[in-house]
Amino acid sequence: MTQEGDVVLVYMDNNPAFFARVEAINADVKPGWYQVKMLVLQIPLLIITWILREVYINGDEFTMGGRPVRVVKVVTPEEESLESDVELPGGPAPETAKSTSKPSEQTERGKVVSLADRRKKDQPS
């Protein structure tokens, strides 16, 4: 069930239209209807109030001016370990990459040169 503080995705004509945060849900004068105040997350920010039934607040489709509309609660995906999910372009990070070469082969490839030290040598004193 969608509650105050939840982020929702509003679909119009079966296409995602905008994200909004539900600011308040208050009973309307008509029984079974609610005034739903939402902060539309766009630039500039916009506050809207729609009068909806509970089933509409929870994702059932309704029409507004003849256009189909749906309000769907956004569920935050479970956070998993970054090491298993994220792979940088070009392969795994150097510290997590498994070395297939022998230690002696790695030292023969070249040496690390400090650019800061080179700049000091190149500048006249």
N, C-alpha and C positions, 0 to 999 in steps of 0.2 A: 504494500500500500504506500502510495506517495504521501509524504508528510512535509511539514514546514522545514525548510533548510535543504531539501533534496534538490538536485539538479535534474532537469527534465529536458528531453529533446522533443521539440514540437514538429510534427509532420504536417504539411499542408499539400493537398493533392497527391498524397502518398510519396512525397519527397521531403527529406529533412530540410526544415526552414531555419530554425534557430534553437539555441540553447537558452534555458532560463532557470533561475533559482526560485523555488516556491518560497515566498516571503510570509504569507499568511493564508490560512484556510478558515473562513468564518461562515457560520450558518446564514443563509439568505432568508428573506421574508417568506419565500415559497418553501414549503416542507420538502425535504429531500434534495434541495439544491444548495450549493455553497458558492460563496464569493472567494475566488482563488486569485490572490495578488501575487504576480510574478515579476521578477527583475530580469528583463531580457538582456542577455550577455552579448552585447554588440556595442559598437561605438557609433553614436553616443548611447549611453545606457538609457533604458526605457523601462518604465514601470507600467504594467498593464493589469487590469482586473477583469477576469472572465467569470461568468456565473455558470457553473457546471454541476452536473450530478456526480455522485461519488464514483460511479462506474467510468465516467469520462475522465476523471482525475486519475484513475488507475489504469488507463490505457485503451479503453474502448473507443471506437471511432464515432465521431459525431460530425454534423455539418455546421458550417458557419457561412451564411450567405451562399449556400448551395455548394460550397467547397468542402470536401472531406478533410477532417482535422483529427489528429491523434496526439495525445500527450503521454510520452513514454519516459518512465523513470530511468535515469542513467545509473547503471550498476558499475561501481569501480572494480576493475579486474583485480584478482589476487596478485599480490606482489611476490615474485619469485626471485631467486638469487640472480644477481646480475651476471655472474660468471657463466652460468649455463645458458642464459637467454641472449645476451648481447654479444654479437660478434662484430668486431670492427671491420670496415672495408679493408681488403687486403689480407685477411686472415686473423688469427688470434693475436692478442697482445704479446709482445716479446717475453714478458715475465711468465706468461702462462704457456707459451709455445714449448713443445718438447724438443730438445736438442737431439738431432740424429748424428751430429758430427762429434768427433773425439775432441777433448779439450785442447790437444796440441794443434789440431787443424784450425781452431778458432783463433788462436794467438798468431798464427801465420798469416791470416787474412790481411791484417793492417793494424794501425795504431790510431787511437783517438787523439785528435788535435783540438786543443782549446782555442776557440775563436777569440776569446777575450785576451789570451796571452799573445796571439798573433797580432791583434790590433796594437797592443802595447809596443811590440817590436817594430811595427811598421811606422808608428808615429815618431817624428823627430823630437828629441828631448830639448 
